[in-house]
Amino acid sequence: MRVNFDANASLKPLPEVFNCLANYNGEFLNASAVHQSGQKAKLVLDEARIAISELLSLRGGDKVVFTSGATESNNAALQIPKSFIASGQTTIACSAVEHSAVLEFLRYQARQGSKLIVIPAAKLNDKNSLSEIITDDLKLFALMAANNETGQIFDVQRIAAEVKKISPRARIHCDAVQAIGKINLNFPELGVDTLAISGHKLGALSGVGALVISEHCHLEPWLFGGAQEFGLRAGTENVLAIKTLGIACRQAKQRLELADSRMLAAKEAITSFLAELGDLAHINRFGDQQLPNTVSVRFPNLKADDLVVALDLCGVAISAGSACASGRPSPSHVLLAHGLSIEEAKETVRISVEPTISETELEFGLSILKETLVRMLERRRAA
Amino acid sequence: MEKVVVAMSGGVDSSVAALLVNQEGYEAIGVSMQVWDYRNHGGSLSKATCCAPSDFTDARQVAQMVGIPYYVFDFEDVFREKVINKFVSSYKEGLTPNPCVECNRKVKFKELRERAESIGASKVATGHYAQIKKSSEGYHLLRGMDDSKDQSYFLWAMTQAELSKTLFPVGAMTKAEVRERAKQFGLQTAEKPESQDICFVSGKLKNFLERMGVESSAGNVVTAGGQAVGVHEGVHSFTVGQRRGVNVGGQESPLYVIDLRPQTKEVVVGTKEELEKQHFFVSEISFCSPKSIAWLSSEQDEFECLAQLRYRHRGVPVRVTKFQNILKVFFKEDWSAVSPGQFAVFYDENNEEVLGGGRILHEREVETQISIKDFAEQGLGAL
């Protein structure tokens, strides 16, 4: 048995997604073609757009643009329009705990001449403290709905309103990859201009995502060569993958309440076990609200990398830091931004359960977690 | 099932080691050690001899084929501290380092073992050509079966405890047999060429040292009497005992490098008679055979054995004597050149079993070694 306690990295493809792929009849799929096969492909895209619209309560004028994934969505949303550049240096801002797909792209923009303000996560929790940090020249602001590593949920609605109050012309982007499917999100109420979605974090295939663009927002195209996706993103759409994204969004909407209670029960079981360990485990809690599925925990004097491997050998997947950073495992910038030392960051693991976690999976995962941790902590103590 | 971590470099020897460990009924776990990031150190990735992504890809695919789990462990920090820094500082001091010995004793059989035990593995296996035999007295480290590949020289610092928890699965095979076994099993590394160079130096050693801050400044070639007889382009291009590259003309007999003085940028040359020593001193002593360990704690002052003074050296008869807290080693027959910084490894009279070894001291180091270090600091206390 293998259990996915690394759901924030990727969900297992949903059974419905599996079925869809198993039943694929070999139809050729170019949604731009005039013939009937093309029209069917077009319908697949329409259905998926509707599924996303319903999940996020989109308005008629809001657009859903399919992309290759959340990295593309984040990059596309954070381009700096030429009109901004023409009017002098552009000020952009984001939280210090953004995913690298946001943070690294904005750092790239800063190297190109923009002024980047990186806001400490704690500042975003204090109401009305943004006016000390940003001014009315802010053009672009990025904030994630929930953090992948710590599970911290940001009050995007309040913060977006504060940003707009300080700088009404600022465009606001929300990386909602980790929040979607785990908490209820209403795009118009959030008050942001763009929002990024990832397919595989919802149980669809990887390599597909979407960018939601508000009816009030104008983005410039980022891929050229065809009229697909409202002329913003040229290239034949990945129809099958998009179909799985639509399915996953539908499932997410249907199961939201049920999933919430499942995830919370699993998280409760895991945290109460960790609490039993006393000083041997420190649960990281940042901000007022956390995702119902994510536990960030530090085991002093235990290498997170070793725990990841030891659990993997027993069939339980967890992660240390962010999966994307694992080319050379460097300590998580998110944990460092929260004031953890490099050593502490290297002792921290993330346990994140799937919205569809079953009781058997929880039981198995928890027993392996207990067994392995007890053995490793015992050894640590003996040494 | 007993878990064994197999250190996999992506070469044929460690590939076959993984195969054999798995076939012998252990639960094998493949691990590659990330020790050096060429991209961050100005090296050429394509010329890198290990830690190159292609080697990890080979190791991963071999592990997949053998049917064992595989991980990459990050050892960059400890490798930099224990191996690279030592390597660089040795050159700065005019010594000739041996990074493979340092890597084995301070990284592979220390840090890797520590992490292996942490994930629940009781033994570490490598693709070294050396053998471990057990007798009623204890463990014996023997030369590899294949004379031309024997790597026991690099392993002299292993302790009895380490030998008891180490496997050298290819030690009793010839290189040809190893390649044949890899071929039979269809391993893609079967025909992979040998890596000859120092793994972390891609390109010229001189360039690497310069990047690491070892200045290559020209100086004089002098005789032992201090007479300048020529010029050179940098002390660190020379090794004691070297004959080639000593550009001094008009001499009756060939000249050798007999000493390096980095402080005054002098390369000292002399005749064969001046080069060869009657005796030398070693510190950082470690003994690995039951017999030699017993000798060390006995009243006996001396023993006779063979000493191998560098990797490709046949071994010469010596008399080893206790000299305060270090060892003084006399050549029994012909006197010989020694390179300070290299390791002297002692073998039994049959030139088969490793007895132990130590680092060859430069004459100027001897006094400080005796005065400031006690036995325990030399590592002898651990025996």
Chai-1 contact restraints between the chains, C-beta under 6 A:
chainA,res_idxA,chainB,res_idxB,connection_type,confidence,min_distance_angstrom,max_distance_angstrom,comment,restraint_id
A,D306,B,R115,contact,1.0,0.0,6.0,A-B,restraint_1
A,D306,B,S118,contact,1.0,0.0,6.0,A-B,restraint_2
A,D306,B,I119,contact,1.0,0.0,6.0,A-B,restraint_3
A,V309,B,Y71,contact,1.0,0.0,6.0,A-B,restraint_4
A,V309,B,I119,contact,1.0,0.0,6.0,A-B,restraint_5
A,A310,B,I119,contact,1.0,0.0,6.0,A-B,restraint_6
A,A310,B,G120,contact,1.0,0.0,6.0,A-B,restraint_7
A,P329,B,D74,contact,1.0,0.0,6.0,A-B,restraint_8
